Amino acid sequence: MINKANLKKRLAFAGAAVPIAFLIITSQIDLLALAFKLFEIPHADSVHRIFPGQLLILAIVLLGAYEYMKMLSAANKVNAFWMGYVWIFLVSAADLLGHPLPTTLANGALLVITAFEAFCFGKDAQFGRWKRMSLFFCGTVFLSIACDSLINLYEEPVQILFNHTKFWVFGYIDIVIIVTATFMCDSAAYFVGSTMGKRHFSAISPNKTIEGSVAGLLAAVIVMSISWMFIRNPKYPMILGPAIGVLIGVTAQVGDLLASLIKRYFNVKDASHIIPGHGGILDRFDSLFFTAPVLYLFAWLFVRWTA
């Protein structure tokens, strides 16, 4: 059954947020070059670019990290989980500036941080030091991977799949379509599952139904199939659009289930109440956080396979 009051909040938020998000995501303004010019700092033309959409992604993921650490902190009152924010920020900032940290260095630093946090602050940890370390480490790595993958949607190999000459005014409209397909999958699954769903899909989330899951998959395929006709790189076949739609339709729902699993573990209904009608960042962007890494991996493999 659809909660009408909640639906009104969702629609009101979407009406305000969607146009703003569209302009930010598609913007081709190079903020780094703009900063150099503003402060009259000489720089080479080949300097790495930073777009408004990438900074928006970083802000969203850091808010998601705050929500996760807050849930983890509920059972671990004395902690230094704030170091997870710092690590995500530094790793993502290095990526934004075009100088990504070596994986061994970044993950090694996080391992040291989690061990230090657990042994210095986890003496009376409810879950025990090892479980505390595992939850802190895995959650931080997942959010970092999601952040880097989303940021790199603006770069190769994902951008190779699309044709930018037709919609140059909107620049990165392909990213808008990827996000739209993901959110349409969520919305279709929610509405169909709430109104017509009868067969439960997963014990992880009792509200998920097979009918809703199928509707979500179809919505993602339809959005990507239609959009692909206009935004695809002519080098790649038409069938790739529906294939990406299937990938998004499946992984978006896996990401949603993963977030449900996390919330059930911490015994909370919503990660927060920062987004009216939706809950928190992890409630609204959970699907996208899982879809982006898988899509990036798919693009990386596909581009190299067809090279």
N, C-alpha and C positions, 0 to 999 in steps of 0.2 A: 504494500500500500504506500503511495507517494505522500509524503508530508508536505502539504500545500504551503504552510508557512515557511518551511525550509526551502521549498522550490522558489518562492518569491525572493528570498535572500540570495539564492544562487543566481537567478536571472538578473537581479539588480546589480550584483557584483560583476557579472559577466558583461553587462551593458556598459559599465564604466571601465573595466579593466581591459577588455578585448581590444578596443581601438588604440589605447595607449600601448599595450603590449605589441600590437601589430606594427606601429610606427617605430618602436624601439628595436624589435627583432629584425625588421627589414632595413633599418638604417645602415648606410654605407659610410657614415662619418668616421674617419680615423681619429679617435680621441688622442692617441699618442702623438700623431703628427700635429694635431691641433694644440696640444700642450706645448710641444717644442716651439711652435710658431708663436704662441701666446707669450712664452717666456724668453723668446728670441734665442733659443738654444740651437746651435748648428747640428744637423743630423744628416745621415745618408738617406737617399731615397729608398734603399732596400731595407730600412728598419721595419721590424715586425709591426703589424697593424693591430689595433685593439678597437673593437666595435662596441657600441652601447649595449647590444644584445648580450655580448659576452660578460659585461659587468653585471647585467641583470641576472644572468645565470649564476654568477659567483655569489651575489647577494641572496638569491633564493636558496642555494645549497647551504650557505652558512646559516640561514634561518632554519633549514631542515636539520642541520647539525645541532643547533641549539635545542630543537625539540627532542631530538634523540638523546642528547646528553641530559636533558631535564628529566626524561623518563628513567634513564639510568641512575641519575642522582637521587631519585625518590627512595631507592633502596640502599644508597651509598651516600649518606649525608656529608661525610667528610671526603672530599675528593679534589682532584686537580684535572678534571675532564676538560677544562678550558684549553688545555694544551692541544686537544684535538682540533679546536677551531684554528689555532695558530698553524698547526701542521697543514691542514687543508688549505688555508689561505696562502701559505708560502709555496706549497706545491703548485697550486693553481695560478698564482701570480707569476711564477717562473715560466709556466706553460704559456700564459698570456703574453709575456714579454719575448717569447720565441726561444727561450733557453731552458727547456724542461730539465728537471733534475734527473740524473740516472736513477732507474728503478731501484737498483740495489741500495743506493744512498738514501733515497726517500723512504723506502720500506724499512731499512735498517734503523733509520732515525726514529721512525714510528715505533718500532719494536722496543727500542731503548726507552722511549717516552712511556709506553704502556707498562713496561716492567718497573720503571721508576715510580710511576703513579700507583701501581698496585702494592708495591712493597713499602712505600713511604706513607701511603694514605689508606691502605686496605686492611689494616690490622683487624678491624671488626666488621669486615665486609659481610653482608648477609649471604651473598652467593659464594663466598670464598674467593681467594685471590686469583685462582686460575680462571674461574668463570668470569670474574670481573674483568680480567685482562682480555679474555676472548671477546666479550661483548663490546668492550671499548675499541679493541683493535679492528674487529670485523665491521662494526658500524662505521668507523672512521674511514676505513679503506673503501667500503662500498660507496659512501658519499663522495669521496675523492674521485673514484673512478667515474661516477655519474657526472660530476662537475667537469672533469677533463674531457669526457666524451661529448657532453653538450657543447662545451667551448669549441671543441674541434669539429663540430658540425659546420663551422664557418670555413674550414680548411679542407685540403685534400685528405683522404680520397673521396669523402662524401660529396664534395662540390663538383667532382669530375662527372658524377652521374647526371647532373642537371645542366640545362641550357639557360644562360642568363641574358641572352640578347633580346628576348621578347619582353621581359619584364624588368628592364634595367632600372626603371624608376623605383621599383620596390626592392631591388637588390636581392635580398635573401628570402624571397617569398617561398622558396622550397623548404626552408626551416619552418615557416609558418604552417605549411601544409603537413609536414611531419608531426608538428605539435597538434594540429587540428585533427589529424587521423587518430592520434593517440587519445585525445580528449573525447572525440566522437565515439571511439570504442568504449570508453568509460561511461559516457552518457547513455549510449544505446543499451549497454548491459544493465545500467541502473534502471532506466525507464521500462524496458521490456521485462526485466526480471521482477520489478516491483508490481507491474500490472498483469503480466501473463505467466510469470515464472511459477512452475509447480514442482519441478524436479531439482532437488538440491545438487549443487555442483561439487562442493568441497566442504569438509568438516572444519577447515580452517576458518571459513567465513560462512556461517549458516544462511546469510541472506543471498549468497551467490547461487544462481540457478543455471541449468543447462541452456534454457531458452535465452536468458540474458547473455550468456557467454557466446552463443551462436550469433545473436544480434550484434554484439560488440565486434566480433570478427568480421561480419558482413559489412558493418559500417566502416571499418578501417580499410577493407578491400575496395569498397565503392569510392571512398574519398581519394585513395591513392590511384585507383584505376582511371578515374576521370581526370584528375590533376596531371597524371603522368603524360597524357596526350598533349599537354601544353608546355610542360616544363622539362621534359626529358631531353637528355643529350641524344641527338639523332644517331649517335654511334651505337646506342644500346636498344634492344628490342622492346616492343610494346608489352610483352609478357612480364617484363621486369617490374612494371608498376603494380599489377596485382600481387606479384610475389613479395614485394616490399610491404604491401597491404597486409598480406597473411602474416609476415614476420612481425609487423607492428601489432596486429590483432591478437597474436599469441603472447608476445612478450609483455604487452601492456597489461594483460590479465595476470600474467605471472608476477609482475611487479606489484600489482594490486594485492595479490594473495600474500606476497612477501611482507608488505606493510601490515596487512591484517595479522600475520603471524607474529610480527614484532609487537604490535599493540596488544594482542592477546597475551603474549608472554609477560608484558609489563602491566597487564590488567587495566588498560585504559581504552575508552571508546574512541576518542579523537586525540591526535598528537598535540593539538592546541586549538585555540579558537581565533586564530589570527585572520582567517579568511571567512567572511560571513557566508553561512550556508554550506560550507565545505569542511570546516574544521581547521586543520593546520597544513603546513607545507607538505608534510609527509602523507597527508590524506589526499591532497589534490595532485601532487606531482610524483607520487609513488610510481605510477605507471611509466612516466617519462624517464625517471631515474634509472629504470631497468631497461627500457626500450633503447635509449641512446647508446649505451655500450655495445649492445648486441647489433644494432644498426651500423655502428662504426666498424665493428669487426666484420660484418657482412660486406660492407663497402670495400674494406681493405682486401679481403679475400677475392671478391668479385673483380675488382679493378686489376689485380695482379694476374688473375686467372685469364682474363680477356686481353691482357696487354700483348 
